[in-house]
Amino acid sequence: MPVNSSQITAVILAGGRGRRMGNKDKGLLELNGRPLIKHVLALIAPQVEAVMINANRNLDRYAGFGYPVVRDDLEDFQGPLAGFAAAMADATTPYIITMPCDGPLLPAGYVQTMIDALENEGAELAVAHNGERLQPVHALLPCSLRPSLLDYLEKGDRKIDLWYQTRRMAVADFSHCPEAFHNINTPDDRDRLLRGSGHPG
């Protein structure tokens, strides 16, 4: 059965420690007067049926954006796979699509490109590729893979690419817009984006 956007919950990953940003909560840092996560919300919300925020601190502030907030089941910031697992448990749709809170240049056709890759390759999940390398936190995943993911996490594994290698993975080609995957990890990254010609308003 074909996948469509009504079957997908967007999960914005805001549960990291933000080490390279001085342990600040990156989703709440401002870019052009708005928190980073608001830039991402504006781009992804029109593309999907539902939106969820994965966060591990400042939960009330994230809830203030008007979407459900889910925190990791695992303690101590265990990485994006922990966020995937928590979102899969709470989503009311059969699929989730993920993106980081610090990537404010997400392309308008993000969801459909991921769906097309998944269906064209007959795969279980799809992961974005910017023309140079895989972008592993940009993924379209069926919630039915949660048991496999939990098994992987219970073994102590955290490397996202290695879990993908255990599944049938499609690669979604975004080589036409590699800038869409520029994220803000450090203060210098934010300054560069503000100086650039394509920064969000």
One Martini backbone bead per residue (centre of mass of N, CA, C, O) as a GRO file, in nm:
protein
  201
    1MET     BB    1   0.094   0.037   0.024
    2PRO     BB    2   0.093   0.353  -0.009
    3VAL     BB    3   0.260   0.633   0.090
    4ASN     BB    4   0.156   0.910   0.297
    5SER     BB    5   0.137   1.202   0.482
    6SER     BB    6  -0.102   1.087   0.673
    7GLN     BB    7   0.124   0.856   0.791
    8ILE     BB    8   0.297   1.104   0.917
    9THR     BB    9   0.536   1.190   1.168
   10ALA     BB   10   0.701   1.456   1.279
   11VAL     BB   11   1.042   1.461   1.418
   12ILE     BB   12   1.193   1.679   1.637
   13LEU     BB   13   1.530   1.695   1.731
   14ALA     BB   14   1.584   1.816   2.091
   15GLY     BB   15   1.773   1.596   2.286
   16GLY     BB   16   2.041   1.722   2.312
   17ARG     BB   17   2.335   1.864   2.460
   18GLY     BB   18   2.516   2.077   2.303
   19ARG     BB   19   2.832   2.089   2.326
   20ARG     BB   20   2.924   2.295   2.084
   21MET     BB   21   2.706   2.507   2.244
   22GLY     BB   22   2.756   2.490   2.558
   23ASN     BB   23   2.499   2.311   2.644
   24LYS     BB   24   2.277   2.413   2.474
   25ASP     BB   25   1.950   2.454   2.366
   26LYS     BB   26   1.918   2.468   2.034
   27GLY     BB   27   1.607   2.503   1.973
   28LEU     BB   28   1.613   2.793   2.153
   29LEU     BB   29   1.780   2.933   1.970
   30GLU     BB   30   1.837   3.223   1.793
   31LEU     BB   31   1.704   3.318   1.459
   32ASN     BB   32   1.589   3.600   1.366
   33GLY     BB   33   1.401   3.604   1.647
   34ARG     BB   34   1.389   3.282   1.640
   35PRO     BB   35   1.363   2.982   1.715
   36LEU     BB   36   1.486   2.722   1.552
   37ILE     BB   37   1.230   2.536   1.570
   38LYS     BB   38   1.040   2.734   1.415
   39HIS     BB   39   1.166   2.696   1.139
   40VAL     BB   40   1.108   2.394   1.118
   41LEU     BB   41   0.803   2.395   1.164
   42ALA     BB   42   0.729   2.572   0.914
   43LEU     BB   43   0.835   2.349   0.706
   44ILE     BB   44   0.695   2.067   0.811
   45ALA     BB   45   0.388   2.091   0.883
   46PRO     BB   46   0.271   2.098   0.575
   47GLN     BB   47   0.386   1.783   0.508
   48VAL     BB   48   0.201   1.666   0.747
   49GLU     BB   49  -0.013   1.535   0.989
   50ALA     BB   50   0.216   1.537   1.219
   51VAL     BB   51   0.373   1.660   1.530
   52MET     BB   52   0.690   1.616   1.707
   53ILE     BB   53   0.882   1.654   2.011
   54ASN     BB   54   1.220   1.587   2.101
   55ALA     BB   55   1.292   1.607   2.455
   56ASN     BB   56   1.505   1.661   2.778
   57ARG     BB   57   1.439   1.971   2.807
   58ASN     BB   58   1.231   2.221   2.835
   59LEU     BB   59   0.932   2.107   2.804
   60ASP     BB   60   0.744   2.353   2.836
   61ARG     BB   61   0.855   2.520   2.603
   62TYR     BB   62   0.794   2.315   2.382
   63ALA     BB   63   0.487   2.293   2.437
   64GLY     BB   64   0.436   2.600   2.348
   65PHE     BB   65   0.424   2.520   2.028
   66GLY     BB   66   0.171   2.291   2.009
   67TYR     BB   67   0.317   2.012   2.062
   68PRO     BB   68   0.413   1.719   2.123
   69VAL     BB   69   0.616   1.579   2.391
   70VAL     BB   70   0.909   1.366   2.386
   71ARG     BB   71   1.102   1.159   2.581
   72ASP     BB   72   1.344   0.974   2.664
   73ASP     BB   73   1.392   0.662   2.811
   74LEU     BB   74   1.678   0.732   2.813
   75GLU     BB   75   1.943   0.833   2.981
   76ASP     BB   76   2.188   1.067   2.912
   77PHE     BB   77   2.197   1.126   2.616
   78GLN     BB   78   2.178   0.870   2.366
   79GLY     BB   79   2.058   0.986   2.113
   80PRO     BB   80   1.864   0.957   1.827
   81LEU     BB   81   1.760   0.665   1.872
   82ALA     BB   82   1.606   0.731   2.132
   83GLY     BB   83   1.411   0.925   1.990
   84PHE     BB   84   1.290   0.728   1.795
   85ALA     BB   85   1.171   0.528   2.002
   86ALA     BB   86   0.985   0.728   2.149
   87ALA     BB   87   0.820   0.817   1.898
   88MET     BB   88   0.714   0.537   1.811
   89ALA     BB   89   0.540   0.498   2.074
   90ASP     BB   90   0.357   0.780   2.030
   91ALA     BB   91   0.265   0.744   1.761
   92THR     BB   92  -0.037   0.748   1.536
   93THR     BB   93   0.143   0.661   1.309
   94PRO     BB   94   0.326   0.439   1.097
   95TYR     BB   95   0.513   0.699   1.065
   96ILE     BB   96   0.835   0.857   1.067
   97ILE     BB   97   0.998   1.183   1.050
   98THR     BB   98   1.327   1.316   1.061
   99MET     BB   99   1.478   1.604   1.240
  100PRO     BB  100   1.660   1.865   1.328
  101CYS     BB  101   1.650   2.168   1.517
  102ASP     BB  102   1.933   2.283   1.350
  103GLY     BB  103   1.766   2.280   1.049
  104PRO     BB  104   1.648   2.573   0.876
  105LEU     BB  105   1.666   2.437   0.547
  106LEU     BB  106   1.440   2.271   0.477
  107PRO     BB  107   1.283   2.123   0.229
  108ALA     BB  108   0.975   2.127   0.077
  109GLY     BB  109   1.023   1.809  -0.047
  110TYR     BB  110   1.108   1.609   0.176
  111VAL     BB  111   0.884   1.395   0.214
  112GLN     BB  112   0.840   1.302  -0.083
  113THR     BB  113   1.129   1.211  -0.139
  114MET     BB  114   1.128   0.988   0.078
  115ILE     BB  115   0.892   0.827  -0.027
  116ASP     BB  116   1.002   0.766  -0.310
  117ALA     BB  117   1.249   0.606  -0.217
  118LEU     BB  118   1.104   0.384  -0.061
  119GLU     BB  119   0.928   0.279  -0.304
  120ASN     BB  120   1.140   0.244  -0.536
  121GLU     BB  121   1.319   0.033  -0.334
  122GLY     BB  122   1.160  -0.142  -0.130
  123ALA     BB  123   1.186  -0.031   0.160
  124GLU     BB  124   1.188   0.036   0.508
  125LEU     BB  125   1.388   0.283   0.476
  126ALA     BB  126   1.485   0.636   0.473
  127VAL     BB  127   1.776   0.833   0.366
  128ALA     BB  128   1.951   1.106   0.341
  129HIS     BB  129   2.131   1.272   0.061
  130ASN     BB  130   2.361   1.546  -0.038
  131GLY     BB  131   2.593   1.409  -0.249
  132GLU     BB  132   2.824   1.320  -0.021
  133ARG     BB  133   2.630   1.225   0.227
  134LEU     BB  134   2.488   1.098   0.477
  135GLN     BB  135   2.176   1.185   0.673
  136PRO     BB  136   2.082   1.013   0.951
  137VAL     BB  137   1.860   1.225   1.089
  138HIS     BB  138   1.722   1.183   0.799
  139ALA     BB  139   1.419   0.999   0.837
  140LEU     BB  140   1.217   0.719   0.723
  141LEU     BB  141   0.997   0.541   0.956
  142PRO     BB  142   0.873   0.261   1.082
  143CYS     BB  143   0.724   0.171   1.382
  144SER     BB  144   0.777  -0.145   1.343
  145LEU     BB  145   1.101  -0.106   1.420
  146ARG     BB  146   1.123  -0.084   1.729
  147PRO     BB  147   1.222  -0.367   1.824
  148SER     BB  148   1.491  -0.350   1.674
  149LEU     BB  149   1.590  -0.093   1.817
  150LEU     BB  150   1.578  -0.195   2.109
  151ASP     BB  151   1.779  -0.424   2.076
  152TYR     BB  152   2.015  -0.243   1.998
  153LEU     BB  153   2.015  -0.065   2.259
  154GLU     BB  154   2.041  -0.301   2.471
  155LYS     BB  155   2.347  -0.361   2.365
  156GLY     BB  156   2.476  -0.049   2.352
  157ASP     BB  157   2.402   0.072   2.090
  158ARG     BB  158   2.438   0.406   1.889
  159LYS     BB  159   2.490   0.367   1.590
  160ILE     BB  160   2.304   0.458   1.329
  161ASP     BB  161   2.435   0.324   1.074
  162LEU     BB  162   2.438   0.030   1.185
  163TRP     BB  163   2.135  -0.006   1.198
  164TYR     BB  164   2.073   0.043   0.901
  165GLN     BB  165   2.242  -0.212   0.801
  166THR     BB  166   2.005  -0.415   0.917
  167ARG     BB  167   1.839  -0.283   0.687
  168ARG     BB  168   1.626  -0.166   0.437
  169MET     BB  169   1.781   0.092   0.253
  170ALA     BB  170   1.712   0.406   0.139
  171VAL     BB  171   1.815   0.668  -0.088
  172ALA     BB  172   1.779   1.015  -0.068
  173ASP     BB  173   1.803   1.261  -0.317
  174PHE     BB  174   1.972   1.594  -0.234
  175SER     BB  175   2.186   1.720  -0.446
  176HIS     BB  176   2.015   1.989  -0.525
  177CYS     BB  177   2.020   2.064  -0.179
  178PRO     BB  178   2.273   2.068   0.036
  179GLU     BB  179   2.201   2.322   0.221
  180ALA     BB  180   1.959   2.184   0.382
  181PHE     BB  181   2.195   2.034   0.586
  182HIS     BB  182   2.260   2.275   0.745
  183ASN     BB  183   2.388   2.306   1.068
  184ILE     BB  184   2.382   2.415   1.421
  185ASN     BB  185   2.661   2.361   1.641
  186THR     BB  186   2.775   2.656   1.644
  187PRO     BB  187   2.825   2.987   1.658
  188ASP     BB  188   2.960   3.000   1.376
  189ASP     BB  189   2.728   2.873   1.219
  190ARG     BB  190   2.526   3.098   1.276
  191ASP     BB  191   2.689   3.330   1.153
  192ARG     BB  192   2.706   3.212   0.866
  193LEU     BB  193   2.401   3.204   0.812
  194LEU     BB  194   2.349   3.510   0.850
  195ARG     BB  195   2.554   3.588   0.610
  196GLY     BB  196   2.395   3.449   0.419
  197SER     BB  197   2.164   3.437   0.147
  198GLY     BB  198   1.969   3.173   0.269
  199HIS     BB  199   1.846   3.271   0.516
  200PRO     BB  200   1.612   3.280   0.740
  201GLY     BB  201   1.336   3.503   0.844
   0.00000   0.00000   0.00000
